Amino acid sequence: MAQKNAVQTAEVAVIGGGPAGLTAAIALASAGVETVLVGKPPAKPDNRTTALLAGSVTALETLGAWPRCLPYAAPLRVMRIIDDTGRLLRAPEVKFAANEIGLEAFGYNIENRHLAAALEARSGELPALRRIEDEALSLAIGADAATVRLKGGGELSAPLVVAADGRHSLCRAAAGIETDERSYPQSALALTFAHTRSHGDISTEFHTPTGPFTLVPLPGLRSSLVWVLDPQEAEEIAALDDAALSAEIERRSHSILGKVEVEPGRGVFPLTVATARTFGQNRVALVGEAAHTLPPIGAQGLNLGLRDAAMIGELVAQARRDGDAARVLARYHELRRQDVGLRTLAVDLLNRSLLSEFLPVQGARGFGLYLMDRIGPLRRAVMREGLAPAAAQPRLMRGEAL
């Protein structure tokens, strides 16, 4: 362990120990890049889950972390959308099956605590990766390096900082990067629950007037729920006792999973969307929620963050081989801008269409789902684009080592 007042150095400093930061650090270290990860384990367990899409699973497999995830992950073989708005213009039920596009599953759903544990374990196996369990107090950007001052004393200096320090990123502010953001009149209630009927590896998304009510499989007779509501209603429902909340979830899900019993741990999260105006400048590359936040709709949030991590790892490894680091940040922004922009737009349009009382908007949403239900090539195109962007796909997501 280095002395508190020592100045440590690295080729890359990764700030933030969540899944995106851990993945970025593992990707860099797997390519032989001397990496230091600064971050403390979370103060309390994260009871949320993440639906990892196929590309993210491939990346974790390539990085050697997936075998530790698999026992705790449930495959998502079918995704079903049900219009439960009760409005005059309603969409037909639509099912998307992974085998239509030659996949065994669209991805896997896993509790964040198990994902984090798998990444932590893998990070400890890489000689090129060091861990500092501390917090960053400040970031000073110089001509040749950026220097992180640590809360516990001492400093860390590196030519490149990967900022994975969340939506209130200290590193983003230090780099002078602004964000465009707005809030929705919604909150998401997230929890896990047990049930008596099999989910059949089917993720079911009920579209309601306040937003999606999404049931996502977990191993065994368990599922996770993300329920988008009016903020006041979300707080009221979250305050129910276990029996009352279980009964309400069973009612809202039309008992498709049988009797419901909620598990300990529930959280309410305001819905916002934010995007950094650039994903890299002044020796700082933004990944995960430091770069973008999205509502929990369509399983895009962390999957985008993992693509960020894979891409910055790829670009740094390539620049290291070529001896040319000058364009890494500009190239990173170019390659991530389209993917993030298109995903943000799609999630925003879907969410707004659910909230709109304007009949033409409701009709357009219903007609779009009708076309996907009826036209196979369109449905398959939508599935492929949802899983893997037409924009540049990182090598790790294709199963290629860095």
C-alpha positions as CSV (number, residue, x, y, z in Angstrom):
1,M,0.0,0.0,0.0
2,A,1.4,3.4,-1.0
3,Q,2.0,6.0,1.7
4,K,-0.7,8.6,2.1
5,N,1.3,11.5,0.8
6,A,2.9,9.7,-2.1
7,V,2.1,10.6,-5.7
8,Q,1.2,7.5,-7.5
9,T,1.3,7.2,-11.3
10,A,-0.5,5.1,-13.9
11,E,-1.1,5.1,-17.7
12,V,-4.8,5.5,-17.0
13,A,-6.7,6.3,-13.8
14,V,-10.3,5.1,-13.6
15,I,-12.4,7.0,-11.1
16,G,-15.5,5.1,-9.9
17,G,-16.0,1.5,-8.9
18,G,-19.4,0.8,-10.3
19,P,-20.0,-1.7,-13.1
20,A,-19.0,0.7,-15.9
21,G,-15.8,1.8,-14.1
22,L,-14.8,-1.8,-13.2
23,T,-15.4,-2.9,-16.8
24,A,-13.3,-0.1,-18.2
25,A,-10.5,-0.9,-15.8
26,I,-10.6,-4.6,-16.6
27,A,-10.7,-3.9,-20.3
28,L,-7.7,-1.6,-20.1
29,A,-5.7,-3.9,-17.8
30,S,-6.5,-6.9,-20.0
31,A,-4.8,-5.1,-22.8
32,G,-1.7,-4.6,-20.7
33,V,-2.4,-0.9,-19.9
34,E,-1.2,0.0,-16.4
35,T,-4.4,1.1,-14.8
36,V,-5.4,2.3,-11.3
37,L,-9.0,2.2,-10.2
38,V,-10.1,4.6,-7.5
39,G,-13.4,3.8,-5.8
40,K,-14.9,2.5,-2.6
41,P,-17.3,-0.4,-2.5
42,P,-20.9,0.9,-2.2
43,A,-22.0,1.8,1.3
44,K,-25.2,-0.2,0.9
45,P,-26.1,-3.0,-1.4
46,D,-27.7,-2.2,-4.8
47,N,-31.0,-4.1,-4.9
48,R,-31.6,-3.2,-8.5
49,T,-31.1,-5.6,-11.5
50,T,-29.7,-5.1,-14.9
51,A,-30.8,-6.7,-18.2
52,L,-27.5,-7.2,-19.9
53,L,-28.0,-7.4,-23.7
54,A,-26.2,-9.9,-25.8
55,G,-23.3,-7.6,-26.7
56,S,-22.7,-6.8,-23.0
57,V,-22.7,-10.5,-22.2
58,T,-20.2,-11.2,-25.0
59,A,-17.9,-8.4,-23.7
60,L,-18.0,-9.7,-20.1
61,E,-17.3,-13.2,-21.4
62,T,-14.3,-12.0,-23.4
63,L,-13.0,-10.2,-20.3
64,G,-13.3,-13.3,-18.2
65,A,-16.0,-12.0,-15.8
66,W,-19.1,-13.8,-17.2
67,P,-18.6,-17.3,-15.7
68,R,-19.0,-15.7,-12.3
69,C,-22.2,-14.0,-13.4
70,L,-23.9,-16.9,-15.1
71,P,-25.2,-18.8,-12.0
72,Y,-27.1,-15.7,-10.9
73,A,-28.4,-14.6,-14.3
74,A,-31.7,-15.5,-16.1
75,P,-31.9,-15.6,-19.9
76,L,-34.3,-13.3,-21.7
77,R,-35.6,-15.4,-24.5
78,V,-38.9,-13.5,-25.3
79,M,-39.8,-9.8,-24.8
80,R,-43.5,-9.1,-24.7
81,I,-45.2,-5.7,-24.9
82,I,-48.8,-5.3,-23.7
83,D,-50.8,-2.1,-24.0
84,D,-52.4,-1.6,-20.6
85,T,-53.2,2.1,-21.1
86,G,-57.0,1.5,-21.3
87,R,-57.1,4.2,-23.9
88,L,-59.3,4.4,-27.0
89,L,-56.4,3.7,-29.4
90,R,-54.6,0.7,-28.1
91,A,-51.7,-1.3,-29.6
92,P,-51.8,-5.0,-30.1
93,E,-49.7,-7.3,-27.9
94,V,-46.3,-7.8,-29.5
95,K,-43.8,-10.6,-28.8
96,F,-40.1,-10.5,-29.8
97,A,-38.4,-13.9,-29.7
98,A,-34.6,-14.1,-29.7
99,N,-34.6,-17.3,-31.9
100,E,-36.1,-15.2,-34.7
101,I,-32.7,-13.5,-35.1
102,G,-30.7,-16.6,-34.4
103,L,-30.0,-16.0,-30.7
104,E,-30.6,-18.2,-27.8
105,A,-31.5,-15.1,-25.7
106,F,-31.6,-11.4,-26.1
107,G,-29.4,-11.2,-22.9
108,Y,-29.6,-12.0,-19.2
109,N,-31.0,-10.3,-16.2
110,I,-28.8,-10.2,-13.1
111,E,-28.9,-8.5,-9.7
112,N,-26.4,-5.7,-9.6
113,R,-24.8,-7.0,-6.5
114,H,-23.8,-10.2,-8.3
115,L,-22.6,-8.4,-11.3
116,A,-20.4,-6.1,-9.1
117,A,-19.1,-9.1,-7.2
118,A,-18.1,-10.9,-10.4
119,L,-16.3,-7.8,-11.8
120,E,-14.6,-7.1,-8.4
121,A,-13.3,-10.7,-8.4
122,R,-12.0,-10.5,-12.0
123,S,-10.4,-7.1,-11.4
124,G,-8.3,-8.7,-8.6
125,E,-6.8,-11.2,-11.1
126,L,-5.1,-8.7,-13.4
127,P,-1.5,-7.8,-12.8
128,A,-1.8,-4.5,-14.7
129,L,-4.7,-3.3,-12.5
130,R,-4.2,-1.7,-9.1
131,R,-7.1,-0.7,-6.8
132,I,-7.2,2.3,-4.4
133,E,-10.2,2.1,-2.1
134,D,-10.7,5.8,-1.6
135,E,-12.6,8.7,-3.0
136,A,-11.5,11.4,-5.4
137,L,-11.6,14.9,-3.8
138,S,-10.5,16.9,-6.8
139,L,-9.0,16.7,-10.2
140,A,-6.3,19.1,-11.6
141,I,-5.6,18.9,-15.3
142,G,-2.1,19.8,-16.4
143,A,-0.2,19.9,-19.7
144,D,1.1,16.4,-19.4
145,A,-1.2,14.7,-16.9
146,A,-4.2,14.9,-14.8
147,T,-3.8,14.6,-11.0
148,V,-6.4,13.2,-8.7
149,R,-6.3,14.3,-5.0
150,L,-7.5,11.5,-2.8
151,K,-9.7,11.9,0.3
152,G,-7.5,9.6,2.3
153,G,-4.3,11.6,1.4
154,G,-1.9,11.4,-1.5
155,E,-2.4,11.9,-5.2
156,L,-2.7,9.9,-8.4
157,S,-1.3,11.2,-11.7
158,A,-2.1,9.8,-15.2
159,P,-2.1,11.1,-18.8
160,L,-5.8,9.9,-19.1
161,V,-8.6,9.8,-16.6
162,V,-11.7,7.6,-17.3
163,A,-14.5,9.2,-15.4
164,A,-17.0,6.6,-14.2
165,D,-18.0,8.6,-11.1
166,G,-21.7,8.9,-11.8
167,R,-24.3,11.5,-12.8
168,H,-22.8,14.2,-10.5
169,S,-19.3,13.5,-11.9
170,L,-16.5,15.5,-10.2
171,C,-14.2,14.6,-13.1
172,R,-16.7,15.9,-15.7
173,A,-16.9,19.2,-13.9
174,A,-13.1,19.5,-13.7
175,A,-12.8,18.9,-17.4
176,G,-15.3,21.7,-18.1
177,I,-17.8,19.4,-19.8
178,E,-21.4,20.6,-19.7
179,T,-24.5,18.4,-20.0
180,D,-28.0,18.8,-21.5
181,E,-30.6,17.4,-19.1
182,R,-34.2,17.4,-18.2
183,S,-36.5,15.7,-15.8
184,Y,-39.7,13.7,-16.4
185,P,-42.8,13.9,-14.3
186,Q,-42.1,10.3,-13.3
187,S,-40.3,8.1,-10.8
188,A,-39.4,4.5,-11.0
189,L,-40.0,2.0,-8.2
190,A,-37.5,-0.9,-8.4
191,L,-37.6,-4.2,-6.5
192,T,-37.4,-7.9,-6.7
193,F,-40.1,-10.5,-5.9
194,A,-40.9,-14.2,-5.7
195,H,-43.9,-15.7,-7.5
196,T,-45.7,-19.0,-7.9
197,R,-45.9,-19.3,-11.7
198,S,-42.9,-19.7,-14.0
199,H,-41.9,-16.6,-16.0
200,G,-40.8,-18.9,-18.9
201,D,-37.8,-16.6,-19.6
202,I,-40.2,-14.0,-20.8
203,S,-39.8,-10.3,-20.0
204,T,-43.2,-8.6,-20.0
205,E,-43.6,-4.8,-20.3
206,F,-47.0,-3.4,-19.7
207,H,-47.4,0.1,-21.1
208,T,-49.5,2.1,-18.7
209,P,-50.6,5.8,-18.8
210,T,-47.7,6.7,-16.3
211,G,-45.0,4.6,-18.1
212,P,-43.8,1.0,-18.3
213,F,-44.5,-1.6,-15.7
214,T,-41.8,-4.2,-16.5
215,L,-41.4,-7.7,-15.2
216,V,-38.0,-9.2,-15.9
217,P,-37.0,-12.8,-15.1
218,L,-34.5,-13.8,-12.5
219,P,-33.3,-17.4,-11.8
220,G,-36.0,-19.6,-10.4
221,L,-39.4,-18.3,-9.5
222,R,-38.2,-14.8,-9.1
223,S,-38.4,-11.6,-11.1
224,S,-37.5,-8.0,-10.9
225,L,-39.9,-5.1,-11.4
226,V,-39.3,-1.6,-12.7
227,W,-42.6,0.4,-12.3
228,V,-42.7,3.9,-13.7
229,L,-45.3,6.1,-11.9
230,D,-46.3,9.6,-11.0
231,P,-43.8,10.6,-8.3
232,Q,-46.3,11.0,-5.5
233,E,-48.0,7.7,-6.4
234,A,-44.5,6.0,-6.5
235,E,-43.8,7.2,-3.0
236,E,-47.2,6.1,-1.7
237,I,-46.9,2.6,-3.3
238,A,-43.3,2.2,-2.0
239,A,-44.6,3.0,1.5
240,L,-47.1,0.0,1.5
241,D,-46.3,-2.9,3.7
242,D,-45.1,-6.1,2.1
243,A,-48.5,-7.8,1.9
244,A,-50.2,-4.8,0.4
245,L,-47.4,-4.1,-2.1
246,S,-47.4,-7.8,-3.2
247,A,-51.1,-7.7,-3.7
248,E,-50.9,-4.5,-5.8
249,I,-48.1,-5.9,-8.0
250,E,-50.1,-9.0,-8.5
251,R,-53.2,-7.0,-9.5
252,R,-51.2,-4.7,-11.8
253,S,-49.5,-7.6,-13.5
254,H,-52.9,-9.3,-14.1
255,S,-51.7,-12.3,-12.0
256,I,-49.6,-13.6,-15.0
257,L,-46.9,-14.8,-12.5
258,G,-49.4,-16.0,-9.9
259,K,-49.1,-15.1,-6.2
260,V,-46.5,-12.4,-5.6
261,E,-44.3,-11.9,-2.5
262,V,-42.0,-8.9,-2.5
263,E,-38.4,-9.3,-1.3
264,P,-36.6,-6.9,1.1
265,G,-35.2,-3.8,-0.6
266,R,-37.1,-1.3,-2.7
267,G,-36.0,2.0,-4.1
268,V,-37.7,5.0,-5.8
269,F,-35.7,6.9,-8.4
270,P,-36.7,10.2,-10.2
271,L,-36.6,9.9,-14.0
272,T,-34.1,12.1,-15.8
273,V,-32.3,12.2,-19.1
274,A,-28.9,13.8,-19.4
275,T,-26.2,13.7,-22.1
276,A,-22.7,15.3,-21.9
277,R,-22.0,17.7,-24.7
278,T,-18.7,15.9,-25.4
279,F,-17.7,12.5,-24.1
280,G,-14.0,13.4,-23.9
281,Q,-11.8,16.5,-23.5
282,N,-9.0,17.8,-21.3
283,R,-7.6,14.4,-20.5
284,V,-10.9,13.1,-19.3
285,A,-13.1,10.4,-21.0
286,L,-16.6,10.0,-19.6
287,V,-18.2,6.6,-19.3
288,G,-21.5,5.4,-17.8
289,E,-23.7,7.9,-16.0
290,A,-20.9,10.5,-16.0
291,A,-21.6,10.6,-19.8
292,H,-25.4,9.9,-20.0
293,T,-28.4,9.0,-17.9
294,L,-31.6,7.5,-19.3
295,P,-34.9,6.4,-17.8
296,P,-35.0,2.6,-17.0
297,I,-36.8,1.9,-20.3
298,G,-35.6,-0.6,-22.9
299,A,-32.6,-1.8,-21.0
300,Q,-30.3,0.8,-22.4
301,G,-28.7,2.6,-19.5
302,L,-25.9,0.3,-18.2
303,N,-25.6,-1.4,-21.6
304,L,-24.6,1.9,-23.0
305,G,-22.1,2.4,-20.2
306,L,-20.5,-1.0,-20.9
307,R,-20.2,0.0,-24.5
308,D,-18.5,3.2,-23.4
309,A,-16.1,1.1,-21.3
310,A,-15.3,-1.3,-24.1
311,M,-14.7,1.5,-26.6
312,I,-12.4,3.5,-24.4
313,G,-10.4,0.3,-23.6
314,E,-10.1,-0.5,-27.3
315,L,-9.0,3.0,-28.3
316,V,-6.4,3.3,-25.6
317,A,-5.0,-0.2,-26.4
318,Q,-4.8,0.7,-30.0
319,A,-3.2,4.1,-29.4
320,R,-0.6,2.4,-27.1
321,R,0.3,-0.1,-29.8
322,D,0.5,2.7,-32.4
323,G,2.3,5.2,-30.2
324,D,-0.3,7.8,-31.0
325,A,-2.5,9.0,-28.1
326,A,-3.3,12.4,-29.5
327,R,-6.7,11.6,-31.0
328,V,-8.1,9.1,-28.4
329,L,-10.6,11.5,-26.8
330,A,-11.8,13.0,-30.1
331,R,-12.2,9.6,-31.6
332,Y,-14.0,8.3,-28.5
333,H,-16.5,11.1,-28.8
334,E,-17.1,10.5,-32.5
335,L,-17.7,6.7,-32.0
336,R,-20.0,7.1,-29.0
337,R,-22.0,10.1,-30.0
338,Q,-24.3,8.4,-32.5
339,D,-25.0,5.3,-30.4
340,V,-25.9,7.4,-27.3
341,G,-27.9,9.9,-29.3
342,L,-30.0,7.4,-31.0
343,R,-30.7,5.4,-27.8
344,T,-31.6,8.6,-25.9
345,L,-34.0,9.7,-28.7
346,A,-35.7,6.3,-28.9
347,V,-36.2,6.0,-25.1
348,D,-37.5,9.6,-24.9
349,L,-40.0,9.2,-27.8
350,L,-41.4,6.0,-26.3
351,N,-41.7,7.5,-22.9
352,R,-43.4,10.7,-24.2
353,S,-45.8,8.7,-26.3
354,L,-47.0,6.9,-23.2
355,L,-47.5,10.1,-21.3
356,S,-49.2,11.9,-24.2
357,E,-53.0,12.4,-24.2
358,F,-52.8,13.5,-27.8
359,L,-54.7,10.9,-29.9
360,P,-52.5,11.1,-33.0
361,V,-49.5,10.4,-30.8
362,Q,-51.2,7.4,-29.2
363,G,-52.3,6.2,-32.6
364,A,-48.8,6.5,-34.0
365,R,-47.4,4.4,-31.2
366,G,-50.1,1.8,-31.6
367,F,-49.6,1.7,-35.4
368,G,-45.8,1.3,-35.0
369,L,-46.3,-1.7,-32.7
370,Y,-48.9,-3.1,-35.1
371,L,-46.5,-3.0,-38.0
372,M,-43.8,-4.7,-35.9
373,D,-46.3,-7.4,-35.0
374,R,-47.3,-8.0,-38.6
375,I,-44.1,-7.4,-40.6
376,G,-41.4,-10.0,-39.7
377,P,-38.5,-8.2,-41.4
378,L,-39.3,-5.0,-39.7
379,R,-39.6,-6.7,-36.3
380,R,-36.3,-8.5,-36.8
381,A,-34.5,-5.3,-37.9
382,V,-35.8,-3.5,-34.7
383,M,-34.6,-6.4,-32.6
384,R,-31.1,-6.4,-34.2
385,E,-30.8,-2.6,-33.8
386,G,-32.0,-2.8,-30.2
387,L,-29.2,-5.3,-29.4
388,A,-26.4,-3.9,-31.4
389,P,-26.1,-0.4,-32.8
390,A,-25.6,0.2,-36.5
391,A,-22.9,2.6,-35.3
392,A,-19.4,1.2,-34.6
393,Q,-19.6,-1.8,-32.3
394,P,-16.6,-2.2,-29.9
395,R,-14.4,-5.2,-30.4
396,L,-15.2,-6.7,-27.0
397,M,-19.0,-6.8,-27.9
398,R,-18.0,-8.9,-31.0
399,G,-16.0,-11.3,-28.8
400,E,-12.6,-10.0,-29.9
401,A,-9.8,-9.4,-27.4
402,L,-8.2,-6.0,-27.2
